[in-house]
Amino acid sequence: MKSQKSLNNIASADLKRSFASNLVIPALTFLAFTVQAAVCAYFQFKQKEKVFFTWFRDSPDALVFISFCIVLVGAIQAAYTLRFINIKNQSNVWFSFNLSRSTLFKNRCVSSLTLLGAAIIIPGIISAIICCASGCSAAKVLPVIFYQYAGFLTMMFAGFAIGALTASLTGSVAESIFYSVVLILALPLLSTAWDALSSVFLRGRTAVSGVNYTGDMDMQHYYFSFSIQRGGRGIMAFCPFTLFRVPGTSRADVMSLKLRGFGPIDFGFCKDGSSLPGIDAWLPILLWIVLTAVLIVLAQRMFGRKKLEELGVPAASRVLTALTSAIIVFCGFSVPAWVLKTALPSVNTALAALLGAAVMLAAYFAYTFIARRNLKAVRRNLWQFAMPVGAAAIITAIFLTGGFGYTARVPEAEEVEYVTVSMPFSFESGMAQNGSILRTVKGTATVLKPYSNCITLSTEKDINTVLSIHKLITNEKKSDEKTNTQFSVKYYFKNGKSMERTFTNISEKDLNSYFAVADTDGVKEQQYLFLAASDTEREKLKSEDVKAPNMSNLQGYFLFRNYGNPLRNTDGVLIASKDGSFCRELSSDELDKLGKCIWSDISKKKYTDILRGSEKEVAYIYLNDNATNYGGRYEENVEGRSVLAAVTDDMTETLKFIKEHGMADALGQKREVKSVNIYDCRRIISKAKEINKNGSYGGTAINPIFIMSTMFNTKEIKLVNKTFGDMDDCFIKSVTNQKQSDELFALAQGQCYTSLGGYIAQITFTDGYNQTMYISESDAPGYIK
């Protein structure tokens, strides 16, 4: 029997040997981080940026991928340093040294973690020195550098802990690495499966790992479905490689972070030093420090209990094989079903479920046979298949029934004190679009809706109107029609409780019913306050909060810049003739009078009549919308404008104002039409989702209300040409016949409900000016069809 001193010498020698034998992976890691620091130093000095520069600073996805690689490297290091426990002839040699398993395990943990820590900490110090040498403010960038490299270090150690655990549970080095990858990806895979299940079967829209999917989902209860989304997203907070950035589910999440001044840190860098890592940023790192310690302790326990007869035995760990089976069952069922429904939205949900079941069965039995390599073992472990299948069936049943009918409830009118409802248009004017953040894609108005405009209604008549719309939409079956219109409602009950429901992508039939909101007393009051009310009357609007779910006053102003401002206080409002030959900016006094005239005319109309364009348009009121984004950079003195109101030949008071204020030319036409290019509006709509070029937004979709937009030269006070991009794929024909061209221009509209069809008309005048307008299916002459 060896003395304690002899054992200590052997342990010390083993520790030294462990340091020497585990240098390769930490050395490569050190090289990679040092090269990264050197490359960033070059750009930092070259561009003279006074910020912490990283090569993934503008690519959050790259940061997540790099983080995954760091965690994986840690796991591979664990499998490598503990490989002797899974190789029979090596394990016999090591155990013959009379060292305890605890000592062998601790020596390899100490050596590996020390080397991996040095491989990250030293490049971090180099980065800090470079930043300070380049002129960065140490007070601003050093906390960010410390935060980022602390995160990387935590990820590396977390990966090592996961790898140590799998090495202690499995029977081979290959299985150790395989199951390490499974554990690292378990949460993202289960999150994806969860969200895919809800996307296909839940009566409502959900999101998968930060990407918004509308699909053909029609209905969701705000709290029920949003909690479903957060359920999938929430478990991602425990994923080791998303410490810096847990992918959001919506534009609203991103907006909320930015309004808190906490956004750049999500991506591991600080653009201007204005936002430094706070407790929210450190919590995931602190969490994984604790989890890493727990996993290492657990791995040591499992290492000590490992049976040598399990070496080389496939699927030795029931826990890991059961977990892998569950992931395969969930992903195998949900993801193929979601892919099919996304690619072919018209496919029956039952068919998607059958495809998912077939893929799930094939994947499960393929994995089990490969892992067990024995048919008897496959049959013996069918319980591992039954449990996740049962769980998936229960979840699917909950989704299909909308929480067993929870989402389908419509309250009684007697219960409701007042209601907040979203609008299919901008309630301030009554003549614009759903949502205030616009983008123009190839001549049609598209909309990004983090929130819809909302209004509070309290009269019995208005509440009953909302309830009737809610009932119609609730009774409607799922539809594949893409109206891109969302109906959201929140009821405030007399007993102090509330209930919120959101319907996404409602059908065209529902949309026609939804327009009835526009004719409620509450909406008419808001239109009056915007267009014609005195300052005293407007005090009521200014004192109100923004009535939208989860929206603060700050968010309301940020998203809707003209919120609370009357028309007369809006800058850059134009009046222009239909052909754009006449153009004039309106003063505040003129806008005050014009608003009263417009109100006098539209207050007598129903919103559906305005949208259907039943009257001839003779002029346009253009709005300089601060939230409008036309893409690209403008030339000097050139700004974008979009139609606020179309002046029709039945708007007597507005026409009278125009004539009495020396703007009669706005009602005429001086330009001669040269040609009209006709494009298929439905095809443009179908292509809209492929056109989004702006990475800061999750996606775009066509607004069913066409809003004409143009460009305005503020120096020369005239409308100028706007480039709409290539629409060749949607081109139908070019009309050059003078009589036909004039007829098409007369039929063309600047603001109209498209019914998701009709025609886009790009009208070119003889002087070279052009406008892109809309011609409805019902008005279109036969020669353009």
ZIQUI-V918045 format. One record per residue. N is the residue number from 1. SS is DSSP state (H for helix, E for strand, L for the rest). PHI is phi as a letter, one per 30 degrees, with the letter a starting at -180 (999 if undefined). OMEGA is omega in degrees with one decimal (999 if undefined). Layout:
N;SS;PHI;OMEGA / N;SS;PHI;OMEGA
This chain:
1;L;999;-175.5 / 2;L;d;178.8 / 3;L;d;179.6 / 4;H;d;179.3 / 5;H;d;179.2 / 6;H;d;178.7 / 7;H;d;178.7 / 8;H;d;177.8 / 9;H;d;178.5 / 10;H;d;179.0 / 11;H;d;179.0 / 12;H;d;178.7 / 13;H;d;178.4 / 14;H;d;178.8 / 15;H;d;178.7 / 16;H;d;179.7 / 17;H;d;179.5 / 18;H;d;176.6 / 19;H;d;-176.5 / 20;H;d;-174.4 / 21;H;d;-176.2 / 22;L;c;-175.5 / 23;H;d;-168.0 / 24;H;d;-176.0 / 25;H;d;175.6 / 26;H;d;179.1 / 27;H;d;177.6 / 28;H;d;177.3 / 29;H;d;177.8 / 30;H;e;179.9 / 31;H;d;-178.7 / 32;H;d;-179.4 / 33;H;d;179.1 / 34;H;d;176.2 / 35;H;d;177.5 / 36;H;e;179.7 / 37;H;d;-179.7 / 38;H;d;179.2 / 39;H;d;-179.8 / 40;H;d;176.7 / 41;H;d;-179.9 / 42;H;e;-178.8 / 43;H;d;-179.3 / 44;H;d;178.4 / 45;H;d;-178.1 / 46;H;d;-177.1 / 47;H;d;178.0 / 48;L;h;178.9 / 49;L;d;-179.3 / 50;L;c;179.6 / 51;L;b;175.9 / 52;L;d;-173.0 / 53;L;c;172.1 / 54;L;b;-175.6 / 55;L;d;177.7 / 56;L;c;-173.0 / 57;L;d;-179.8 / 58;L;c;-178.1 / 59;L;b;179.2 / 60;H;e;179.8 / 61;H;d;177.6 / 62;H;d;178.9 / 63;H;d;178.3 / 64;H;d;178.8 / 65;H;d;178.1 / 66;H;d;179.4 / 67;H;d;177.2 / 68;H;d;179.6 / 69;H;d;179.0 / 70;H;d;178.0 / 71;H;d;-179.4 / 72;H;d;178.0 / 73;H;d;177.3 / 74;H;d;179.5 / 75;H;d;178.5 / 76;H;d;177.0 / 77;H;d;179.2 / 78;H;d;179.0 / 79;H;d;-178.7 / 80;H;d;-175.3 / 81;H;d;179.4 / 82;L;c;-174.8 / 83;H;d;-176.0 / 84;H;d;-177.5 / 85;H;d;-179.4 / 86;H;c;174.7 / 87;L;b;-166.9 / 88;H;e;-176.5 / 89;H;d;178.1 / 90;H;d;-178.5 / 91;H;d;178.3 / 92;H;d;179.7 / 93;H;d;-176.6 / 94;H;d;-178.0 / 95;H;d;178.2 / 96;L;d;179.3 / 97;L;d;-179.5 / 98;L;i;173.1 / 99;L;d;179.5 / 100;L;d;177.8 / 101;H;d;179.2 / 102;H;d;179.9 / 103;H;d;178.2 / 104;H;e;-178.9 / 105;H;d;-178.0 / 106;H;d;-179.7 / 107;H;e;-178.1 / 108;H;d;175.1 / 109;H;d;-178.2 / 110;H;d;-177.6 / 111;H;d;-177.2 / 112;H;d;-178.6 / 113;H;d;177.4 / 114;H;d;-178.8 / 115;H;d;178.7 / 116;H;d;178.1 / 117;H;d;178.6 / 118;H;d;-178.8 / 119;H;d;179.6 / 120;H;c;-175.7 / 121;H;d;-178.1 / 122;H;d;174.6 / 123;H;d;176.6 / 124;H;d;176.9 / 125;H;d;177.7 / 126;H;d;178.4 / 127;H;d;179.4 / 128;H;d;178.9 / 129;H;d;-180.0 / 130;H;d;-178.6 / 131;H;d;-179.7 / 132;H;d;179.6 / 133;H;d;-178.4 / 134;L;d;176.4 / 135;L;j;178.3 / 136;L;d;174.3 / 137;L;d;-177.6 / 138;H;e;-178.5 / 139;H;d;-177.1 / 140;H;c;-172.2 / 141;H;c;-178.0 / 142;H;d;175.9 / 143;H;d;179.6 / 144;H;d;177.7 / 145;H;d;179.5 / 146;H;d;179.2 / 147;H;d;-176.1 / 148;H;d;-178.0 / 149;H;d;172.0 / 150;H;d;176.3 / 151;H;d;178.3 / 152;H;d;-179.9 / 153;H;d;178.5 / 154;H;d;178.5 / 155;H;d;-179.6 / 156;H;d;179.7 / 157;H;d;177.6 / 158;H;d;177.0 / 159;H;d;178.5 / 160;H;d;-179.8 / 161;H;d;178.0 / 162;H;d;179.1 / 163;H;d;178.2 / 164;H;d;179.1 / 165;H;d;-179.4 / 166;H;d;177.6 / 167;H;d;-179.4 / 168;H;d;-176.5 / 169;H;c;-173.0 / 170;L;c;-176.7 / 171;L;c;179.1 / 172;L;a;179.4 / 173;H;d;-179.5 / 174;H;d;178.2 / 175;H;d;178.8 / 176;H;e;179.4 / 177;H;d;-179.2 / 178;H;e;-177.2 / 179;H;d;172.0 / 180;H;d;177.5 / 181;H;d;178.3 / 182;H;e;-179.7 / 183;H;d;180.0 / 184;H;d;-176.7 / 185;H;c;-174.3 / 186;H;e;-177.1 / 187;H;d;176.0 / 188;H;e;-179.8 / 189;H;d;178.2 / 190;H;d;176.3 / 191;H;d;178.6 / 192;H;d;179.0 / 193;H;d;178.7 / 194;H;d;-178.0 / 195;H;d;177.0 / 196;H;d;175.8 / 197;H;e;-178.5 / 198;H;d;-179.9 / 199;H;d;-178.1 / 200;H;d;-168.0 / 201;H;c;-179.9 / 202;L;d;178.3 / 203;L;d;-179.5 / 204;L;l;-177.6 / 205;L;d;173.6 / 206;L;b;-177.9 / 207;E;b;-179.1 / 208;E;c;172.6 / 209;L;h;172.2 / 210;L;j;-179.9 / 211;E;c;-176.9 / 212;E;d;176.5 / 213;L;b;175.4 / 214;L;c;177.5 / 215;L;h;176.4 / 216;L;c;-178.4 / 217;L;d;-175.8 / 218;L;c;-169.6 / 219;E;b;170.6 / 220;E;a;167.1 / 221;E;d;-169.6 / 222;H;e;-176.4 / 223;H;d;-179.5 / 224;H;d;-175.3 / 225;H;d;179.4 / 226;H;d;176.0 / 227;H;d;174.5 / 228;H;d;178.0 / 229;H;d;-178.1 / 230;H;d;176.2 / 231;H;d;177.2 / 232;H;d;-178.3 / 233;H;d;-173.6 / 234;H;d;-179.2 / 235;H;d;177.0 / 236;H;d;177.8 / 237;H;d;179.8 / 238;H;c;178.9 / 239;L;d;-173.8 / 240;L;d;-177.3 / 241;L;c;172.8 / 242;L;c;179.6 / 243;L;d;-178.0 / 244;L;d;-170.2 / 245;L;a;170.0 / 246;L;d;-174.9 / 247;L;e;-179.8 / 248;L;d;-179.6 / 249;L;c;-175.1 / 250;L;a;175.1 / 251;H;d;179.9 / 252;H;d;178.8 / 253;H;d;179.9 / 254;H;d;-179.6 / 255;H;d;-179.3 / 256;H;d;178.7 / 257;H;d;-177.3 / 258;H;d;-179.3 / 259;H;d;176.8 / 260;L;d;-176.1 / 261;L;i;-179.4 / 262;L;b;-178.9 / 263;L;b;-177.8 / 264;H;e;-178.3 / 265;H;d;176.1 / 266;H;e;-174.6 / 267;H;c;173.7 / 268;L;i;177.3 / 269;L;b;-179.5 / 270;L;b;-174.2 / 271;L;d;-174.8 / 272;L;b;179.3 / 273;L;i;-176.7 / 274;L;d;-179.7 / 275;L;b;-177.8 / 276;L;c;-176.9 / 277;L;e;176.7 / 278;L;c;-177.3 / 279;H;d;178.5 / 280;H;d;-179.3 / 281;H;d;-175.8 / 282;H;d;-174.9 / 283;H;e;178.8 / 284;H;d;179.1 / 285;H;d;178.9 / 286;H;d;178.2 / 287;H;d;-177.0 / 288;H;d;171.4 / 289;H;d;178.6 / 290;H;d;-179.0 / 291;H;d;178.8 / 292;H;d;178.2 / 293;H;d;179.3 / 294;H;d;-178.8 / 295;H;d;179.6 / 296;H;d;176.9 / 297;H;d;178.9 / 298;H;d;178.8 / 299;H;d;178.8 / 300;H;d;177.9 / 301;H;d;-179.3 / 302;H;d;178.1 / 303;H;d;-180.0 / 304;H;d;-178.3 / 305;H;c;-176.4 / 306;L;d;179.3 / 307;L;c;-177.4 / 308;H;d;179.7 / 309;H;d;177.6 / 310;H;d;-179.0 / 311;L;d;179.6 / 312;L;i;178.9 / 313;L;d;-178.6 / 314;L;d;177.1 / 315;L;h;-177.3 / 316;L;d;-178.3 / 317;L;c;177.8 / 318;H;d;-178.4 / 319;H;d;-177.8 / 320;H;d;178.9 / 321;H;d;177.9 / 322;H;d;178.4 / 323;H;d;179.2 / 324;H;d;177.6 / 325;H;d;179.7 / 326;H;d;178.9 / 327;H;d;180.0 / 328;H;d;179.9 / 329;H;d;-177.7 / 330;H;d;-178.4 / 331;H;d;-179.3 / 332;H;d;179.0 / 333;H;d;-169.7 / 334;H;d;-173.7 / 335;H;d;176.8 / 336;H;d;177.8 / 337;H;d;178.7 / 338;H;d;179.4 / 339;H;e;-179.8 / 340;H;d;-179.7 / 341;H;d;177.6 / 342;H;d;-179.6 / 343;H;d;-178.2 / 344;L;b;-175.0 / 345;L;e;-177.8 / 346;L;d;-179.9 / 347;L;d;178.9 / 348;L;d;-178.9 / 349;H;d;178.9 / 350;H;d;178.2 / 351;H;d;176.8 / 352;H;d;178.4 / 353;H;d;178.2 / 354;H;d;177.2 / 355;H;d;179.0 / 356;H;e;179.8 / 357;H;d;179.9 / 358;H;d;179.6 / 359;H;d;179.9 / 360;H;d;-179.8 / 361;H;d;-179.1 / 362;H;d;-178.0 / 363;H;d;-178.2 / 364;H;d;-176.7 / 365;H;d;176.1 / 366;H;d;179.4 / 367;H;d;-176.2 / 368;H;d;180.0 / 369;H;d;179.0 / 370;H;d;-178.0 / 371;H;d;-175.8 / 372;H;d;-177.7 / 373;L;h;-177.1 / 374;L;a;-177.4 / 375;H;d;178.3 / 376;H;d;178.7 / 377;H;d;177.8 / 378;H;d;-179.4 / 379;H;d;-177.5 / 380;H;d;-176.4 / 381;L;c;178.7 / 382;L;d;177.7 / 383;H;d;177.9 / 384;H;d;178.1 / 385;H;d;-174.6 / 386;H;d;-175.5 / 387;H;d;178.7 / 388;H;d;177.2 / 389;H;d;177.5 / 390;H;d;178.7 / 391;H;d;179.0 / 392;H;d;179.5 / 393;H;d;179.4 / 394;H;d;179.3 / 395;H;d;179.6 / 396;H;d;179.1 / 397;H;d;178.2 / 398;H;d;-179.2 / 399;H;d;-176.5 / 400;H;d;-178.8 / 401;L;c;-179.8 / 402;L;i;-177.2 / 403;L;i;-178.5 / 404;L;h;176.1 / 405;L;i;-176.4 / 406;H;d;-175.7 / 407;H;d;-173.8 / 408;H;c;-175.3 / 409;L;d;171.3 / 410;L;b;-175.4 / 411;L;d;174.5 / 412;L;d;-176.7 / 413;H;d;-177.7 / 414;H;d;-178.6 / 415;H;d;-165.9 / 416;E;c;173.6 / 417;E;d;173.3 / 418;E;a;-174.2 / 419;E;b;172.5 / 420;E;c;-175.1 / 421;E;b;176.5 / 422;E;d;-173.4 / 423;L;c;175.2 / 424;L;d;-175.6 / 425;L;a;175.1 / 426;L;d;-171.4 / 427;L;d;-176.0 / 428;L;d;-179.8 / 429;L;c;-176.2 / 430;L;i;-173.8 / 431;L;b;-178.2 / 432;L;b;-163.6 / 433;L;c;176.3 / 434;L;d;-178.1 / 435;L;j;-173.8 / 436;L;c;179.1 / 437;E;c;-173.2 / 438;E;c;167.4 / 439;E;b;178.4 / 440;E;c;178.6 / 441;E;c;175.7 / 442;L;h;169.6 / 443;L;j;176.9 / 444;E;c;-177.3 / 445;E;d;174.8 / 446;E;c;-172.7 / 447;E;b;171.1 / 448;E;c;-170.8 / 449;L;c;170.5 / 450;L;d;173.8 / 451;L;b;171.1 / 452;L;c;170.6 / 453;L;d;-178.2 / 454;E;b;178.7 / 455;E;b;178.6 / 456;E;c;-179.4 / 457;E;c;-174.1 / 458;L;b;-179.1 / 459;L;d;-178.8 / 460;H;d;179.5 / 461;H;d;-178.2 / 462;H;d;179.0 / 463;H;d;178.5 / 464;H;d;177.2 / 465;H;d;179.8 / 466;H;d;179.9 / 467;H;d;179.4 / 468;H;d;176.7 / 469;H;d;179.9 / 470;H;e;-180.0 / 471;H;d;179.9 / 472;H;d;-177.7 / 473;H;d;179.4 / 474;H;d;-178.4 / 475;H;d;-179.0 / 476;L;d;176.5 / 477;L;d;177.8 / 478;L;e;-176.7 / 479;L;b;177.8 / 480;L;c;178.8 / 481;L;d;-175.1 / 482;L;c;178.9 / 483;L;d;-177.4 / 484;L;h;176.6 / 485;L;c;-176.8 / 486;L;c;176.8 / 487;E;c;179.2 / 488;E;b;-178.6 / 489;E;b;175.3 / 490;E;b;-179.8 / 491;E;c;174.3 / 492;E;c;-172.6 / 493;E;d;-178.4 / 494;L;d;179.2 / 495;L;d;176.9 / 496;L;j;179.5 / 497;L;d;179.4 / 498;E;b;179.2 / 499;E;b;-176.5 / 500;E;b;177.8 / 501;E;b;177.1 / 502;E;b;177.1 / 503;E;c;-179.1 / 504;L;c;176.8 / 505;L;h;-179.1 / 506;L;d;-176.2 / 507;L;d;179.4 / 508;H;d;176.7 / 509;H;d;178.0 / 510;H;d;-179.4 / 511;H;d;178.1 / 512;H;d;176.6 / 513;H;d;-178.4 / 514;H;d;-178.6 / 515;H;d;179.2 / 516;H;d;176.7 / 517;H;e;-176.1 / 518;H;d;-177.2 / 519;H;c;177.5 / 520;L;d;-179.6 / 521;H;d;-179.0 / 522;H;d;178.7 / 523;H;d;178.3 / 524;H;e;178.2 / 525;H;d;179.5 / 526;H;d;177.7 / 527;H;d;179.0 / 528;H;d;179.8 / 529;H;d;-179.9 / 530;H;d;-171.4 / 531;H;c;-165.3 / 532;L;b;-173.6 / 533;L;d;174.8 / 534;L;d;179.7 / 535;H;d;179.6 / 536;H;d;179.8 / 537;H;d;-176.6 / 538;H;d;178.5 / 539;H;e;179.1 / 540;H;d;-179.4 / 541;H;d;-176.8 / 542;H;d;-176.7 / 543;L;d;-177.7 / 544;L;d;171.9 / 545;L;d;174.0 / 546;L;d;-175.7 / 547;L;c;176.8 / 548;L;b;-178.2 / 549;L;e;174.7 / 550;L;i;-179.0 / 551;L;c;177.7 / 552;L;d;175.6 / 553;H;e;-179.3 / 554;H;d;178.6 / 555;H;d;179.5 / 556;H;e;179.0 / 557;H;d;-177.2 / 558;H;d;-176.3 / 559;H;d;-177.3 / 560;L;b;-170.3 / 561;L;d;-177.5 / 562;L;c;-179.4 / 563;L;d;176.3 / 564;L;i;-179.9 / 565;L;c;175.5 / 566;L;d;-179.8 / 567;H;e;-175.1 / 568;H;d;179.7 / 569;H;c;-178.5 / 570;L;c;-178.8 / 571;L;d;169.7 / 572;L;i;178.5 / 573;L;d;-177.7 / 574;E;c;163.8 / 575;E;c;-176.1 / 576;E;b;175.9 / 577;E;d;-177.6 / 578;L;d;-179.6 / 579;L;c;177.8 / 580;L;i;-178.3 / 581;L;d;176.1 / 582;L;c;-179.1 / 583;E;a;-179.3 / 584;E;a;174.1 / 585;E;d;-176.7 / 586;L;c;178.6 / 587;L;d;179.8 / 588;H;d;179.0 / 589;H;d;179.1 / 590;H;d;179.3 / 591;H;d;178.2 / 592;H;d;-179.8 / 593;H;d;-179.5 / 594;H;d;179.1 / 595;H;e;178.5 / 596;H;d;179.0 / 597;H;d;178.8 / 598;H;d;179.2 / 599;H;d;179.6 / 600;H;e;-178.6 / 601;H;d;-174.0 / 602;H;d;-179.7 / 603;L;d;180.0 / 604;L;d;-174.7 / 605;L;c;168.4 / 606;L;d;-177.1 / 607;H;d;179.9 / 608;H;d;178.0 / 609;H;d;177.6 / 610;H;d;-176.9 / 611;H;d;-175.0 / 612;H;d;175.9 / 613;L;i;-177.0 / 614;L;d;179.7 / 615;L;c;-177.9 / 616;L;d;177.4 / 617;E;d;-176.7 / 618;E;b;179.7 / 619;E;a;-177.6 / 620;E;b;168.9 / 621;E;c;-178.3 / 622;E;c;-179.5 / 623;E;c;172.9 / 624;L;d;-175.3 / 625;L;d;-179.5 / 626;L;d;-177.1 / 627;L;c;-177.2 / 628;L;d;-179.4 / 629;E;b;-178.7 / 630;L;c;177.0 / 631;L;i;177.5 / 632;L;i;179.7 / 633;L;c;178.3 / 634;L;d;169.8 / 635;L;d;-179.4 / 636;L;d;178.6 / 637;L;i;-179.8 / 638;E;c;-179.5 / 639;E;b;178.0 / 640;E;d;174.6 / 641;E;b;174.9 / 642;E;b;-174.8 / 643;E;d;173.4 / 644;E;d;-177.4 / 645;E;b;172.6 / 646;E;c;177.9 / 647;E;d;-178.8 / 648;E;c;-172.5 / 649;L;d;175.1 / 650;L;c;179.9 / 651;L;d;-169.8 / 652;H;d;-177.9 / 653;H;d;179.4 / 654;H;d;178.2 / 655;H;d;178.7 / 656;H;d;178.1 / 657;H;e;-177.9 / 658;H;e;-178.1 / 659;H;d;-176.7 / 660;H;d;-178.0 / 661;L;c;172.4 / 662;L;i;-179.6 / 663;L;b;-178.3 / 664;H;d;178.8 / 665;H;d;178.2 / 666;H;d;-178.4 / 667;H;c;-177.6 / 668;L;c;178.6 / 669;L;b;179.0 / 670;L;c;-178.4 / 671;L;d;177.3 / 672;L;c;-178.5 / 673;E;d;178.6 / 674;E;c;-179.3 / 675;E;a;178.0 / 676;E;b;174.8 / 677;E;c;-175.8 / 678;E;c;179.6 / 679;E;b;-178.9 / 680;E;d;-176.6 / 681;H;d;-179.1 / 682;H;d;179.2 / 683;H;d;176.8 / 684;H;d;179.4 / 685;H;d;-178.3 / 686;H;d;-179.4 / 687;H;c;-168.9 / 688;H;e;-175.6 / 689;H;d;179.5 / 690;H;d;-169.4 / 691;L;c;-174.7 / 692;L;d;-178.0 / 693;L;c;-172.2 / 694;L;c;-175.9 / 695;L;d;-177.5 / 696;L;d;179.6 / 697;L;c;-176.8 / 698;L;d;-178.3 / 699;L;l;177.6 / 700;L;b;176.1 / 701;E;a;-176.0 / 702;E;d;171.6 / 703;L;d;-179.3 / 704;L;d;176.5 / 705;E;c;179.4 / 706;E;d;177.6 / 707;E;b;179.7 / 708;L;d;177.0 / 709;E;b;-177.7 / 710;E;a;178.8 / 711;E;b;-176.0 / 712;E;b;175.9 / 713;E;d;-174.4 / 714;L;d;-178.9 / 715;L;d;-177.8 / 716;L;c;-179.6 / 717;L;h;176.5 / 718;E;a;175.6 / 719;E;d;-179.4 / 720;E;b;-176.0 / 721;L;d;175.8 / 722;L;b;179.9 / 723;L;d;-176.8 / 724;L;c;178.9 / 725;L;i;-174.7 / 726;L;d;175.6 / 727;L;c;-173.7 / 728;H;e;-178.5 / 729;H;d;-177.7 / 730;H;c;-176.5 / 731;E;d;176.6 / 732;E;c;179.4 / 733;E;a;175.3 / 734;E;c;-179.5 / 735;E;c;-179.4 / 736;L;c;177.3 / 737;L;d;-172.9 / 738;H;e;-178.0 / 739;H;d;179.9 / 740;H;d;178.8 / 741;H;d;178.3 / 742;H;d;179.2 / 743;H;d;-179.8 / 744;H;d;178.5 / 745;H;d;178.8 / 746;H;d;-179.9 / 747;H;d;-173.3 / 748;L;d;-177.1 / 749;E;b;179.3 / 750;L;c;-179.9 / 751;E;a;-175.0 / 752;E;a;172.3 / 753;E;d;-171.6 / 754;L;d;-170.9 / 755;L;h;-179.4 / 756;L;h;178.2 / 757;L;a;-179.3 / 758;L;i;-171.4 / 759;E;b;171.2 / 760;E;c;-178.1 / 761;E;c;175.7 / 762;E;c;-172.4 / 763;E;c;179.4 / 764;E;c;-179.8 / 765;E;c;-175.5 / 766;L;d;178.6 / 767;L;d;176.6 / 768;L;j;178.3 / 769;L;d;178.3 / 770;E;b;176.1 / 771;E;b;174.9 / 772;E;c;-173.6 / 773;E;b;-174.8 / 774;E;b;174.2 / 775;E;b;-176.8 / 776;L;d;179.9 / 777;L;d;-176.7 / 778;L;d;-178.9 / 779;L;d;-172.0 / 780;L;d;175.9 / 781;L;d;-175.3 / 782;H;d;-174.4 / 783;H;d;175.0 / 784;H;c;-177.4 / 785;L;d;999
